[in-house]
């Protein structure tokens, strides 16, 4: 079987393994997803959800039209090229068919919809980098993995991509990041 680069897929695969990715993410997420796709004899659907865009309408044939929230944001073509290049490098030698799927909106809801449309076998996502911004975001919105686990029936594989927190460490608190008025004595 030829390498992943020579395996372009023209239409969405049925019963794929879906891997959710973000720009600059560790290639470990895609490598783990590729391993599970290979074990299941399935294609890999690499999905990115652009939270800077929203779905404006969907054609009867399923084509989704999106619009940017911020007109100064990176054009989706440049982002798509970046993600395709990162996926190509991560999946080099993986020996599986894969396809990049660009989605828009809320990550958990968009990936849930994609999983339903393709009857996905498994959804693979990575953990987020620890930090104050991510801690605050997850406090208000919840993690994508947790939201997927509660909103659809497929298994979710969460791949750790950063250094794990020590048993005696509070992963929600990074002393150097918290202003004194938010965390006195920090």
C-alpha positions in Angstrom: 0.0 0.0 0.0 1.4 3.4 -0.9 2.2 6.0 1.7 -0.3 8.4 3.2 0.5 11.2 0.9 -0.5 9.2 -2.1 -3.8 8.2 -0.6 -6.1 11.2 -1.4 -9.7 10.5 -0.8 -12.3 12.3 -2.9 -15.3 11.8 -0.6 -15.8 11.3 3.1 -15.0 7.8 4.3 -17.6 5.6 6.0 -16.9 4.4 9.6 -13.6 6.3 9.9 -11.5 7.1 12.9 -11.8 10.9 13.4 -8.8 12.8 14.8 -9.4 16.4 16.0 -6.4 18.7 15.5 -5.4 22.3 16.0 -2.4 24.1 14.3 0.9 23.4 15.9 -0.4 20.5 17.9 1.8 17.5 18.8 2.0 14.9 16.0 1.3 12.3 18.7 -2.4 12.8 18.4 -2.4 11.9 14.7 0.1 9.0 15.1 -2.2 7.5 17.8 -5.3 8.0 15.6 -3.5 6.4 12.7 -2.6 3.4 14.8 -6.3 2.9 15.8 -7.5 3.5 12.2 -5.0 0.8 11.0 -6.2 -1.6 13.8 -9.8 -1.1 12.7 -9.0 -1.3 8.9 -10.5 2.2 8.7 -9.6 5.5 7.0 -8.5 8.4 9.1 -10.5 11.6 8.9 -8.4 14.5 10.2 -10.7 17.2 11.4 -10.0 20.8 12.4 -12.8 23.1 13.7 -12.1 26.7 12.9 -13.7 28.6 15.8 -13.1 31.9 14.0 -15.8 30.9 11.5 -19.4 30.1 11.7 -21.8 28.1 9.5 -23.9 30.5 7.5 -26.0 27.9 5.7 -25.8 24.4 4.3 -26.8 23.3 0.7 -29.2 20.4 0.2 -26.2 18.3 -1.0 -24.4 18.8 2.3 -21.9 21.5 1.3 -21.5 23.9 4.2 -20.9 27.6 3.6 -19.1 29.5 6.4 -18.3 33.1 7.1 -15.5 34.6 9.3 -16.4 36.1 12.7 -13.3 38.4 12.4 -12.5 39.7 8.9 -8.8 40.1 9.9 -8.4 36.4 10.8 -6.1 34.1 8.9 -7.7 33.1 5.6 -9.0 29.5 5.8 -7.0 28.5 2.7 -3.8 29.3 4.5 -4.9 27.5 7.6 -6.0 24.5 5.6 -2.6 24.4 3.8 -0.8 24.6 7.2 -2.9 21.8 8.7 -2.5 19.6 5.6 1.3 20.0 5.7 1.4 19.2 9.5 -0.8 16.1 8.9 1.3 15.0 6.0 4.5 15.2 8.1 2.8 13.4 11.1 1.4 10.6 9.0 4.4 10.0 6.8 4.8 6.3 6.6 1.5 5.6 8.4 0.3 3.5 5.4 -3.4 4.5 5.8 -5.8 6.5 3.8 -6.5 9.9 5.3 -8.4 13.1 4.5 -8.5 16.6 6.0 -11.9 17.9 6.9 -12.3 21.6 7.7 -15.2 22.4 9.9 -16.5 25.6 11.5 -18.1 26.6 14.8 -18.1 24.9 18.2 -15.5 22.1 18.2 -17.5 19.5 20.2 -20.7 20.1 18.2 -19.0 20.2 14.8 -17.1 16.9 15.5 -20.2 15.3 16.9 -22.0 16.2 13.7 -19.1 14.8 11.5 -19.1 11.6 13.6 -22.8 11.2 13.0 -22.6 11.8 9.3 -19.8 9.3 8.8 -20.8 6.8 11.5 -17.3 7.1 12.9 -15.8 4.3 14.9 -13.8 6.5 17.3 -12.9 10.1 18.0 -9.4 11.0 19.0 -8.5 14.3 20.5 -5.5 15.7 22.3 -5.3 17.5 25.6 -4.8 21.2 25.6 -1.7 23.0 26.9 -1.9 23.9 30.5 -2.1 27.6 31.2 -4.3 30.3 32.6 -6.1 31.0 29.3 -7.0 27.3 28.8 -7.9 26.9 32.4 -10.4 29.7 32.2 -11.8 28.6 28.9 -12.3 25.0 30.1 -13.9 26.3 33.3 -16.6 28.1 31.4 -17.0 25.8 28.3 -15.7 22.4 29.5 -13.1 20.4 27.6 -13.9 19.3 24.0 -13.3 15.6 25.1 -15.7 15.9 28.0 -18.4 17.6 25.9 -18.0 14.9 23.2 -18.3 12.1 25.8 -21.6 13.5 27.1 -23.2 14.3 23.7 -22.6 11.3 21.5 -22.2 7.5 21.8 -18.8 6.9 20.3 -15.6 6.1 22.2 -13.3 9.1 22.8 -9.6 8.6 23.0 -7.8 11.6 24.8 -4.1 11.7 24.0 -2.0 13.6 26.4 0.3 16.0 24.5 2.0 18.0 27.2 3.9 17.2 30.3 1.5 15.5 32.8 0.9 17.2 36.1 2.6 15.6 39.1 0.4 13.9 41.6 1.1 16.7 44.2 0.6 19.5 41.6 -2.6 21.5 41.0 -2.9 21.5 37.2 -5.3 24.5 37.4 -2.8 26.8 39.0 0.3 28.1 37.5 1.8 30.5 40.0 3.7 32.7 37.6 0.6 33.2 35.5 -1.9 34.3 38.1 -2.1 38.0 39.1 -2.0 38.6 42.8 -5.5 39.9 43.0 -6.9 36.7 41.4 -4.8 34.3 43.5 -3.6 35.9 46.7 -0.4 34.4 48.0 0.2 32.6 44.7 
